[in-house]
Amino acid sequence: MSLGKDLDKAKVNMAEGPGSPPAPPDVMIQVKDLAYIYGKGHPGETTGLAGVSLEIRRGEYVAVAGPNGSGKSTLARHFNALLLPSGGQVLVDGLDTSLPENVWEIRRRVGMVFQNPDNQIVSTLVEEDVAFGAENLGVPPPEVRERVEEALALTGLTGFRQHAPHLLSGGQKQRLALAGVLAMRPSCLVLDEPGAMLDPAGRRELLETLQRLNRTRGVTVIHITQLMEDAARAGRIIVMSAGKIALDGTPAEVFARAGQIEELGLDLPAPAEINRGLKRRGFIMPGVPLTASDLVQMIKMINKHT
């Protein structure tokens, strides 16, 4: 065991390069002054990211929010080396994404789920699709079966194992895409607007699955979204604008900046918007409600003291 740990440390040190300070052990992703330019060196080049720096710790549930063109999806694609920096650096578990020898290991550790699940479904049976990624990693067949069982159970798809994926609902397809990534056992999940094509029930199912994985399995979750209502479920929200970080804090801290959120073209979740309206009418509201039940409790407290 100790030899394996020493080898892992050596790989990390080599990946960071000489003179680079080691990543803190609880940091999953480090972004240092990241810049990205689309079409660099060609006419019409466009800045996607401009000097972004942040750290995401192991076990965090982070929502990265922002309007179209804000840079949130561009940032997400740097977390598993789908895009490489035009400037700055991205480290995943201490591994530099710009080094080709690190890419396979980075993608093993950071699983990506995209907006359209049909783009990630490759098999004609649900259980075969879930097994596909793990099989390609060279996982022994008995362990593949174990991982498939676990991933199906975690995503609530056990009863659909023999179904054809094209017969599933949109929410079930998105959970299937998630199950396929989970079977590869990544340390971190990055989901790029996974609820954009889902109805409210499908979105709710997906978000509950993500919260359960984060809470019970300690999986680091990075959820890219335009919907602040979905972002409210995270422990931390990073709001992007024009390729930079505009806000970074807990949901309560971010939603307290209601005016700035509106200026960025985003909508507050309904409970926070109602809370804002009550404050305008002179009610003293103790904090910012994130859910309908939070709002109800606040109103009860106000009634009790009036």
ZANU-329983 format. One line per 5 residues: their letters; for each residue x, y, z of C-alpha. Coordinates in steps of 0.5 Angstrom, whole numbers, m for minus. Each point is the difference from the previous one (the first is absolute). Example, Ala and Ser with C-alpha at 12.3 -4.5 7.8 and 13.67 -1.06 7.14 Angstrom:
2
AS> 25/m9/16 ~ 2/7/m2
***
This chain:
306
MSLGK> 0/0/0 ~ 5/5/2 ~ 4/m1/m7 ~ m6/1/m4 ~ m1/7/4
DLDKA> 7/2/m1 ~ m1/m1/m7 ~ m6/4/0 ~ 3/5/3 ~ 6/0/m5
KVNMA> m5/0/m6 ~ m3/7/3 ~ 7/3/2 ~ 2/m1/m8 ~ m7/2/m2
EGPGS> 1/7/3 ~ 7/1/m2 ~ 6/3/3 ~ m1/5/5 ~ m8/m1/0
PPAPP> m3/0/7 ~ m3/m6/2 ~ m8/0/0 ~ m3/0/7 ~ m3/m8/1
DVMIQ> m7/2/1 ~ 0/4/m7 ~ m3/m4/m6 ~ 1/6/m5 ~ 4/6/0
VKDLA> m1/5/m6 ~ 6/6/0 ~ m1/6/m4 ~ m3/m4/m6 ~ m1/3/m7
YIYGK> m4/m3/m6 ~ 0/3/m7 ~ m5/m3/m5 ~ 4/0/m7 ~ 6/2/3
GHPGE> 5/4/m5 ~ m6/0/m5 ~ m5/5/m3 ~ m6/1/5 ~ 4/m3/6
TTGLA> m5/0/6 ~ 2/0/8 ~ m3/m5/3 ~ 3/1/7 ~ 4/5/3
GVSLE> 5/m1/6 ~ m5/m5/4 ~ 3/m2/6 ~ m3/m5/5 ~ 0/m6/4
IRRGE> m5/m6/1 ~ 1/m4/6 ~ m2/m8/1 ~ m7/m1/1 ~ m2/7/m2
YVAVA> m7/1/m3 ~ 1/6/m5 ~ m4/3/m5 ~ 3/4/m5 ~ m6/5/m3
GPNGS> 0/5/m5 ~ m4/2/m6 ~ 2/m2/m7 ~ 7/2/m2 ~ 2/1/7
GKSTL> 6/m5/0 ~ m3/m5/4 ~ 0/m6/m5 ~ 7/2/m2 ~ 2/0/7
ARHFN> m3/m7/1 ~ 3/m3/m6 ~ 7/2/3 ~ m1/m5/6 ~ 1/m6/m4
ALLLP> 5/2/m5 ~ m6/1/m6 ~ 3/7/m1 ~ 7/2/2 ~ 2/7/3
SGGQV> 2/5/m5 ~ 4/3/6 ~ 0/m2/7 ~ m1/m7/3 ~ m5/m5/2
LVDGL> 2/m5/5 ~ m4/m6/2 ~ 2/m4/6 ~ 7/3/m1 ~ 0/m2/m8
DTSLP> 1/6/m5 ~ m5/m1/m5 ~ 5/3/m5 ~ 4/m6/0 ~ m2/m6/m5
ENVWE> 3/m5/4 ~ m5/2/6 ~ m7/0/m4 ~ m2/m7/0 ~ 1/0/8
IRRRV> m4/7/0 ~ m6/m3/m3 ~ 0/m6/4 ~ 0/5/6 ~ m5/5/m3
GMVFQ> m6/m3/m3 ~ m4/5/m5 ~ m8/m1/m1 ~ m2/5/m6 ~ m7/3/m1
NPDNQ> m3/m5/m5 ~ 1/m7/3 ~ m1/m3/m7 ~ 7/2/m2 ~ 2/m4/6
IVSTL> m4/m6/m2 ~ 4/m6/m4 ~ m4/m6/2 ~ m7/m4/m2 ~ m1/m2/8
VEEDV> 1/5/6 ~ 4/m5/4 ~ 5/m1/m6 ~ 0/8/m1 ~ 2/1/7
AFGAE> 6/m6/0 ~ 3/3/m7 ~ 4/6/4 ~ 3/m5/5 ~ 1/m6/m5
NLGVP> 4/5/m4 ~ 4/2/6 ~ 2/m7/0 ~ m3/m2/7 ~ m1/m8/1
PPEVR> m7/m2/m2 ~ m2/m2/7 ~ 1/7/2 ~ m3/3/m6 ~ m6/m4/2
ERVEE> 0/3/8 ~ 1/7/m3 ~ m6/m1/m4 ~ m4/m2/5 ~ 2/5/5
ALALT> m1/6/m6 ~ m7/m3/m1 ~ m2/0/7 ~ 3/7/1 ~ m4/3/m6
GLTGF> m6/m4/1 ~ 0/m3/m6 ~ 1/m8/2 ~ m7/m1/m2 ~ 2/2/m7
RQHAP> 6/m4/m1 ~ m3/m4/m6 ~ m3/6/m3 ~ 2/3/m7 ~ 3/7/2
HLLSG> m5/4/m6 ~ m6/m3/4 ~ 2/4/6 ~ m3/7/2 ~ 5/6/0
GQKQR> 1/0/7 ~ 2/m7/0 ~ 5/1/m6 ~ 3/5/4 ~ 1/m5/6
LALAG> 2/m5/m5 ~ 6/4/m2 ~ 2/2/7 ~ 0/m8/2 ~ 5/m1/m6
VLAMR> 4/5/3 ~ m1/m2/7 ~ 2/m7/m2 ~ 7/2/m2 ~ 1/3/8
PSCLV> 2/7/m1 ~ 2/4/6 ~ m4/6/m3 ~ m6/1/m5 ~ m1/6/m4
LDEPG> m7/1/m3 ~ 0/5/m6 ~ m8/2/0 ~ m2/m7/1 ~ m7/3/2
AMLDP> m1/4/m6 ~ m4/m5/m4 ~ m4/m3/6 ~ m7/2/2 ~ m1/2/8
AGRRE> m1/m7/2 ~ 6/m3/m4 ~ 5/6/3 ~ m2/m1/7 ~ 1/m7/0
LLETL> 7/1/m3 ~ 2/5/5 ~ m2/m4/6 ~ 4/m6/m3 ~ 6/5/0
QRLNR> m1/3/7 ~ m1/m8/2 ~ 7/m1/m3 ~ 3/6/3 ~ m2/m1/7
TRGVT> 0/m8/0 ~ 6/m1/m4 ~ 4/6/0 ~ 1/1/m7 ~ 2/7/m2
VIHIT> m6/3/m4 ~ 1/6/m5 ~ m7/2/m3 ~ 0/5/m6 ~ m7/3/m1
QLMED> m3/6/m2 ~ m6/m1/5 ~ 1/3/7 ~ m5/m4/3 ~ 4/m6/m1
AARAG> 7/3/2 ~ m4/1/7 ~ 1/m7/1 ~ 8/0/0 ~ 4/2/6
RIIVM> 4/6/m4 ~ m2/4/m6 ~ 5/3/m5 ~ m4/5/m5 ~ 4/1/m6
SAGKI> 0/6/m5 ~ 4/2/m6 ~ 5/m5/2 ~ 1/2/7 ~ m3/m2/7
ALDGT> m5/5/2 ~ m2/m3/6 ~ 2/m6/5 ~ m3/m2/6 ~ m5/m4/4
PAEVF> m7/0/m3 ~ m2/5/5 ~ 5/5/m1 ~ m1/0/m8 ~ m7/1/0
ARAGQ> 1/5/5 ~ 3/4/m6 ~ m7/0/m3 ~ 1/6/m4 ~ 7/m2/m3
IEELG> m3/m7/m2 ~ m6/4/m4 ~ 6/4/m3 ~ 3/m6/m3 ~ m6/m3/m3
LDLPA> m2/m5/5 ~ m6/m1/4 ~ m1/m1/7 ~ m3/m7/3 ~ m7/2/2
PAEIN> 0/0/7 ~ 6/5/0 ~ m4/4/m5 ~ m6/0/5 ~ 5/1/6
RGLKR> 2/6/m4 ~ m7/3/m2 ~ m2/m1/8 ~ 7/4/2 ~ m2/6/m5
RGFIM> m7/0/3 ~ 3/1/7 ~ 0/m7/3 ~ 7/m1/4 ~ 2/m7/m3
PGVPL> 5/m4/4 ~ 5/m2/m6 ~ m2/m3/m7 ~ m4/m6/m1 ~ 2/m5/m5
TASDL> m6/m5/0 ~ m7/1/1 ~ 0/m3/7 ~ 5/5/2 ~ m4/6/m2
VQMIK> m6/m3/4 ~ 4/m1/6 ~ 2/7/m1 ~ m7/3/m1 ~ m2/m4/6
MINKH> 5/3/5 ~ m2/7/m3 ~ m7/m1/2 ~ 2/m3/7 ~ 4/7/1
T> m6/4/m2
***
